[in-house]
Amino acid sequence: MSGIYIHIPFCKKACHYCNFHFSTNLNLQSAVIASIVKEIEIQRHYLNNDKIQTIYFGGGTPSVLNKVEIEGILSAIYKFHDVIDDVEITLEANPDDLTAIKLKDLHQAGINRLSIGVQSFEDKDLDWMNRSHNVEQAYNSIKFAQDIGISNISIDLIFGCPTNSDEIWYKNLSQTNDLNVPHISCYGLTVEPNTALEKMIKLGKKEAPDEGRYADQFSSTVKVLNEFGYDHYEISNYAKDEKYSKHNTHYWLQKKYLGVGPAAHSFNGKERQWNVSHNSKYIAQIDNGQVPFEKELLKPKDIFNEYLLTGLRTKWGCHKSNLAFLGDDHKQQFLYTVDSLIHSGDIIENANHYVLSSQGKLMADNIIATLFYDHN
């Protein structure tokens, strides 16, 4: 089973913290969508005729698309791929786009899962982030979706924001639970390079995030959502009743996926490739029948390192049988490092797996990097 990711590189408004590829100029939207449809045909053999289990509209803000554009993309996927009957089709959306009429259109077009960028149920947080919606729209988007029959909903929340007190953060988590949202993605605010947020902090126009607050709110998130019955199945993701994101779980378990659209990434088990992050260049190349991408052939050690990087982020961890890849010297070094991390409380050893502890999850990337093949 494989997945397909569609990158929609358009937003109505730029969030200060975002470093994804997008444009607030929508003039090229129709041309990019037409090119995405063409790319689906050009790339039809990339997944070797695997059945498609998940389709994911990401961005950017895919909810800027209309019903006809979504139907056109999905029609091309169904034409050139073998899609399973109970395929998960997710669309990322901003709350202000999700009116009752819009949601009905999305449902009719085939969207059966929503990932809604709520970020906070507090208006002062939303203003600080430069979000395009307000709290009322956030509530309504969830209720409207549930009313028309889309119950498989995930919402994004951001902690560590300077305006977000511990009381407000608890309120965010509590209100999400009260709304019967089965999946939550909780991300700590980070200052990414070359973002508006980074520039404003350097100019003294915005307060920088506090690392202590970040750590405290991460820990409280794990505790509170566990009490509410959410399974902490990946560092930033929590679900009730096993309503995991099937598409994102593909990434973490290193299953194959095809990415289409500007800046989209693909993985076929042996290679990674990524499309050009430029809308006009993307359109021009696709018009010539070529996909503008760069490609990297992964070495065995790269595959192993990526397995660690993604697997240890999840509750399933990394299986000990995969250590067979390592030569004796590297295996000895790996086991020595793991042992020290077990003693420090950052990693837990189970019968067949290694998993990160709660404290280890807070510094996951740094900890995992110490286990990489050829780290030394």
C-alpha positions as CSV (number, residue, x, y, z in Angstrom):
1,M,0.0,0.0,0.0
2,S,1.2,3.5,-0.9
3,G,0.1,7.1,-0.5
4,I,-0.2,10.2,-2.7
5,Y,0.5,13.7,-1.4
6,I,-0.7,16.8,-3.4
7,H,1.0,20.1,-2.5
8,I,-1.2,23.1,-2.9
9,P,1.2,26.1,-2.7
10,F,-1.3,28.9,-2.0
11,C,-2.6,30.8,1.1
12,K,-4.8,33.8,1.5
13,K,-2.6,35.1,4.2
14,A,1.0,34.4,5.4
15,C,1.3,33.1,9.0
16,H,4.4,34.6,10.6
17,Y,5.9,31.3,11.7
18,C,5.5,29.3,8.5
19,N,8.4,28.2,6.3
20,F,6.6,26.0,3.8
21,H,6.5,26.8,0.1
22,F,3.4,28.9,-0.6
23,S,2.3,32.1,-2.3
24,T,-0.4,34.6,-1.3
25,N,-0.8,35.5,-5.0
26,L,-3.5,33.2,-6.3
27,N,-3.2,34.3,-9.9
28,L,-1.4,31.0,-10.9
29,Q,-3.8,28.7,-9.0
30,S,-5.6,27.4,-12.0
31,A,-2.4,26.8,-13.9
32,V,-0.8,25.0,-11.0
33,I,-3.8,22.7,-10.6
34,A,-3.8,21.9,-14.3
35,S,-0.1,21.1,-14.0
36,I,-0.7,18.9,-11.0
37,V,-3.2,16.9,-13.0
38,K,-0.6,16.5,-15.8
39,E,2.1,15.5,-13.3
40,I,-0.2,12.7,-11.9
41,E,-0.2,11.2,-15.4
42,I,3.5,11.7,-16.0
43,Q,4.4,10.1,-12.6
44,R,1.8,7.3,-12.9
45,H,4.5,4.5,-12.8
46,Y,6.5,5.9,-9.9
47,L,4.8,3.6,-7.3
48,N,5.0,0.5,-9.4
49,N,1.3,-0.1,-9.6
50,D,0.9,-0.2,-5.8
51,K,-2.6,0.2,-4.4
52,I,-3.3,3.6,-3.1
53,Q,-4.4,3.7,0.6
54,T,-4.1,7.4,1.3
55,I,-4.5,10.7,-0.5
56,Y,-3.5,13.9,1.2
57,F,-4.0,17.5,0.1
58,G,-1.4,19.6,2.0
59,G,0.1,23.0,1.5
60,G,-0.2,25.9,1.7
61,T,-3.9,25.9,2.3
62,P,-5.7,23.3,0.2
63,S,-9.1,24.7,1.3
64,V,-8.6,27.5,-1.2
65,L,-9.5,24.9,-3.9
66,N,-13.0,24.7,-5.2
67,K,-15.0,21.5,-5.7
68,V,-14.2,21.3,-9.4
69,E,-10.5,21.6,-8.8
70,I,-10.5,18.9,-6.1
71,E,-12.6,16.6,-8.3
72,G,-10.2,17.1,-11.2
73,I,-7.2,16.0,-9.1
74,L,-9.0,13.0,-7.6
75,S,-10.3,12.0,-11.0
76,A,-6.7,11.9,-12.4
77,I,-5.5,9.8,-9.4
78,Y,-8.3,7.3,-9.9
79,K,-7.6,7.2,-13.6
80,F,-3.9,6.3,-13.3
81,H,-3.8,4.5,-10.0
82,D,-5.5,1.6,-8.3
83,V,-7.2,3.2,-5.3
84,I,-8.7,1.0,-2.5
85,D,-12.4,1.3,-1.6
86,D,-11.9,2.7,1.9
87,V,-9.1,5.2,0.9
88,E,-8.4,7.9,3.4
89,I,-8.6,11.3,1.6
90,T,-7.4,14.1,3.8
91,L,-7.6,17.9,3.1
92,E,-5.8,20.5,5.2
93,A,-8.0,23.5,5.8
94,N,-8.2,26.8,7.5
95,P,-11.3,27.3,9.7
96,D,-12.4,30.5,7.8
97,D,-12.7,28.5,4.6
98,L,-15.0,25.8,6.1
99,T,-18.4,27.3,5.8
100,A,-21.4,24.8,5.8
101,I,-21.6,25.2,2.0
102,K,-17.9,24.6,1.5
103,L,-17.9,21.6,3.7
104,K,-20.8,20.1,1.7
105,D,-18.8,20.6,-1.5
106,L,-15.7,18.9,0.0
107,H,-17.8,16.0,1.2
108,Q,-19.4,15.5,-2.2
109,A,-16.0,15.8,-3.9
110,G,-14.7,12.8,-1.9
111,I,-12.9,14.3,1.1
112,N,-13.5,12.0,4.1
113,R,-10.9,13.4,6.6
114,L,-10.1,17.0,7.5
115,S,-7.0,18.4,9.1
116,I,-8.0,21.8,10.4
117,G,-5.5,24.5,11.3
118,V,-7.1,25.7,14.5
119,Q,-3.8,26.5,16.2
120,S,-5.6,28.0,19.2
121,F,-9.0,28.7,20.7
122,E,-7.8,32.0,22.0
123,D,-8.0,35.1,19.7
124,K,-4.9,36.8,21.1
125,D,-2.9,33.7,20.1
126,L,-4.4,33.8,16.6
127,D,-3.6,37.5,16.3
128,W,0.0,37.0,17.4
129,M,0.4,34.2,14.8
130,N,-1.2,36.4,12.1
131,R,-3.9,33.7,11.4
132,S,-6.7,34.5,9.1
133,H,-9.5,33.1,11.3
134,N,-11.0,33.7,14.7
135,V,-12.1,31.5,17.5
136,E,-15.8,31.4,16.5
137,Q,-14.8,30.2,13.0
138,A,-12.6,27.5,14.6
139,Y,-15.6,26.2,16.6
140,N,-18.0,26.4,13.7
141,S,-15.6,24.6,11.2
142,I,-15.5,21.6,13.5
143,K,-19.3,21.5,14.3
144,F,-20.3,22.1,10.6
145,A,-18.0,19.3,9.5
146,Q,-19.5,16.9,12.1
147,D,-23.0,17.9,11.1
148,I,-22.5,17.0,7.4
149,G,-21.0,13.7,8.2
150,I,-17.2,14.2,8.4
151,S,-16.3,12.8,11.8
152,N,-12.7,11.9,11.0
153,I,-11.2,15.2,12.0
154,S,-7.7,16.3,13.1
155,I,-6.9,19.7,14.4
156,D,-3.5,21.4,14.8
157,L,-2.7,23.3,18.0
158,I,0.5,25.3,18.7
159,F,2.0,25.5,22.2
160,G,4.9,27.7,23.4
161,C,3.5,30.9,22.0
162,P,4.4,33.9,24.2
163,T,0.7,34.8,24.5
164,N,-0.3,31.3,25.4
165,S,-0.3,30.8,29.2
166,D,-0.5,27.4,30.8
167,E,-4.2,28.1,31.6
168,I,-5.0,28.9,28.0
169,W,-3.1,25.9,26.8
170,Y,-5.1,23.6,29.1
171,K,-8.3,25.3,27.8
172,N,-7.2,24.5,24.2
173,L,-6.8,20.8,25.0
174,S,-9.9,20.6,27.1
175,Q,-12.1,22.3,24.5
176,T,-10.7,20.0,21.8
177,N,-11.8,17.0,23.9
178,D,-15.2,18.5,24.5
179,L,-15.7,18.9,20.8
180,N,-15.1,15.1,20.3
181,V,-12.2,15.7,17.9
182,P,-10.6,12.2,17.5
183,H,-7.1,13.4,16.4
184,I,-4.8,16.2,17.6
185,S,-1.5,17.4,16.3
186,C,0.3,19.5,18.9
187,Y,3.3,21.4,17.7
188,G,5.7,23.5,19.7
189,L,6.3,27.0,18.3
190,T,9.7,27.1,16.6
191,V,11.4,30.1,15.0
192,E,12.3,28.9,11.5
193,P,15.0,30.7,9.4
194,N,13.9,33.3,6.9
195,T,10.3,33.6,8.3
196,A,8.5,36.8,9.2
197,L,8.6,35.7,12.8
198,E,12.4,35.4,12.8
199,K,12.7,38.9,11.3
200,M,10.3,40.5,13.8
201,I,12.0,38.9,16.8
202,K,15.4,40.2,15.6
203,L,13.9,43.7,15.2
204,G,12.3,43.5,18.7
205,K,8.8,43.6,17.4
206,K,7.8,40.2,18.8
207,E,8.8,38.3,21.9
208,A,10.9,35.1,21.3
209,P,9.4,31.8,22.5
210,D,10.5,30.7,26.0
211,E,12.3,27.3,26.0
212,G,11.1,26.6,29.5
213,R,7.5,27.2,28.6
214,Y,7.9,25.0,25.5
215,A,9.2,22.1,27.7
216,D,6.5,22.5,30.4
217,Q,3.7,22.7,27.9
218,F,4.9,19.7,26.0
219,S,5.0,17.7,29.2
220,S,1.5,18.9,30.3
221,T,0.1,18.0,26.8
222,V,1.2,14.4,27.2
223,K,-0.3,14.2,30.7
224,V,-3.6,15.9,29.9
225,L,-4.3,14.2,26.6
226,N,-3.5,10.8,28.2
227,E,-6.1,11.6,30.9
228,F,-8.6,12.5,28.2
229,G,-8.0,9.1,26.5
230,Y,-5.8,10.1,23.6
231,D,-3.0,7.7,22.6
232,H,0.3,9.5,22.2
233,Y,1.3,7.5,19.1
234,E,3.9,10.0,17.6
235,I,5.8,12.8,19.2
236,S,3.4,15.5,18.0
237,N,0.3,13.4,17.4
238,Y,-2.5,12.0,19.6
239,A,-5.5,9.9,18.7
240,K,-8.6,8.3,20.2
241,D,-10.0,4.9,19.1
242,E,-6.9,4.4,16.8
243,K,-7.9,7.2,14.6
244,Y,-4.3,7.6,13.5
245,S,-3.4,9.6,10.4
246,K,-2.9,6.7,8.0
247,H,-1.1,9.0,5.5
248,N,1.4,10.4,8.0
249,T,2.0,7.0,9.5
250,H,3.1,5.9,6.1
251,Y,6.0,8.4,6.4
252,W,7.0,7.3,9.8
253,L,6.9,3.6,8.9
254,Q,8.8,4.3,5.6
255,K,6.2,3.2,3.2
256,K,6.3,4.5,-0.4
257,Y,4.5,7.7,-1.4
258,L,4.3,10.0,-4.5
259,G,4.3,13.7,-4.0
260,V,2.9,16.0,-6.8
261,G,2.9,19.7,-7.1
262,P,5.6,22.4,-6.5
263,A,8.0,21.5,-3.6
264,A,6.4,18.0,-3.1
265,H,8.6,15.2,-2.0
266,S,8.4,11.5,-3.0
267,F,9.9,8.2,-1.7
268,N,9.9,4.9,-3.5
269,G,11.9,2.9,-1.0
270,K,15.3,3.5,-2.6
271,E,15.3,7.1,-3.7
272,R,13.9,10.4,-2.5
273,Q,13.0,13.2,-5.0
274,W,11.6,16.7,-4.5
275,N,10.0,19.0,-7.0
276,V,11.2,22.6,-7.6
277,S,9.9,25.1,-5.0
278,H,8.8,27.6,-7.7
279,N,5.4,27.8,-9.1
280,S,6.2,29.3,-12.5
281,K,9.1,27.0,-13.1
282,Y,7.0,24.0,-12.1
283,I,4.3,25.0,-14.6
284,A,6.7,25.6,-17.5
285,Q,8.5,22.2,-17.0
286,I,5.2,20.3,-16.7
287,D,4.0,22.0,-19.9
288,N,7.0,20.5,-21.6
289,G,6.2,17.0,-20.3
290,Q,8.9,16.9,-17.7
291,V,8.8,16.9,-13.9
292,P,11.3,19.4,-12.4
293,F,12.8,17.5,-9.6
294,E,16.1,16.7,-7.9
295,K,16.8,13.1,-6.8
296,E,18.9,11.4,-4.2
297,L,19.8,7.7,-4.3
298,L,19.8,6.5,-0.7
299,K,22.7,4.5,0.6
300,P,22.0,1.6,3.0
301,K,23.2,3.7,5.9
302,D,20.9,6.6,4.9
303,I,17.9,4.2,4.9
304,F,18.9,2.9,8.3
305,N,19.3,6.4,9.7
306,E,15.9,7.5,8.3
307,Y,14.4,4.4,9.9
308,L,15.7,5.5,13.3
309,L,14.7,9.1,12.7
310,T,11.1,8.2,11.8
311,G,10.6,5.0,13.8
312,L,11.7,6.4,17.1
313,R,9.2,9.2,16.8
314,T,6.4,6.7,17.1
315,K,5.0,4.5,19.9
316,W,6.1,1.5,17.8
317,G,9.7,2.5,18.0
318,C,12.5,0.6,16.2
319,H,12.7,-3.2,16.0
320,K,15.8,-4.9,17.2
321,S,15.8,-7.1,14.1
322,N,16.8,-4.2,12.0
323,L,20.1,-4.0,13.7
324,A,21.2,-6.9,11.6
325,F,22.0,-4.4,8.9
326,L,24.9,-3.1,11.0
327,G,28.3,-4.6,10.9
328,D,29.8,-5.8,14.2
329,D,31.7,-2.6,14.9
330,H,28.8,-0.3,14.2
331,K,26.4,-2.6,16.1
332,Q,28.6,-2.5,19.1
333,Q,28.8,1.3,19.0
334,F,25.0,1.5,18.6
335,L,24.3,-0.8,21.5
336,Y,26.8,1.1,23.7
337,T,25.0,4.4,22.9
338,V,21.6,2.9,23.4
339,D,22.6,1.5,26.8
340,S,23.7,5.0,27.9
341,L,20.4,6.5,26.7
342,I,18.5,3.8,28.6
343,H,20.4,4.6,31.8
344,S,19.8,8.3,31.3
345,G,16.1,7.6,30.9
346,D,15.8,8.8,27.3
347,I,15.1,5.4,25.7
348,I,13.0,2.5,27.0
349,E,14.0,-1.1,25.9
350,N,11.1,-3.5,25.3
351,A,11.4,-7.2,24.4
352,N,11.8,-6.5,20.7
353,H,11.9,-2.7,20.3
354,Y,13.5,0.5,21.5
355,V,11.2,3.5,22.1
356,L,11.7,7.0,23.3
357,S,10.7,7.8,26.9
358,S,8.5,10.9,27.7
359,Q,11.6,12.9,28.5
360,G,13.4,11.6,25.4
361,K,10.6,12.8,23.2
362,L,11.4,16.4,24.2
363,M,14.9,16.2,22.7
364,A,14.1,13.5,20.1
365,D,16.1,14.8,17.1
366,N,19.3,15.3,19.1
367,I,19.0,11.9,20.8
368,I,18.2,10.0,17.6
369,A,21.2,11.7,15.9
370,T,23.6,10.1,18.4
371,L,22.4,6.7,17.2
372,F,23.0,7.3,13.5
373,Y,25.2,5.0,11.4
374,D,28.6,6.7,11.1
375,H,27.6,9.3,13.7
376,N,31.2,9.4,15.0
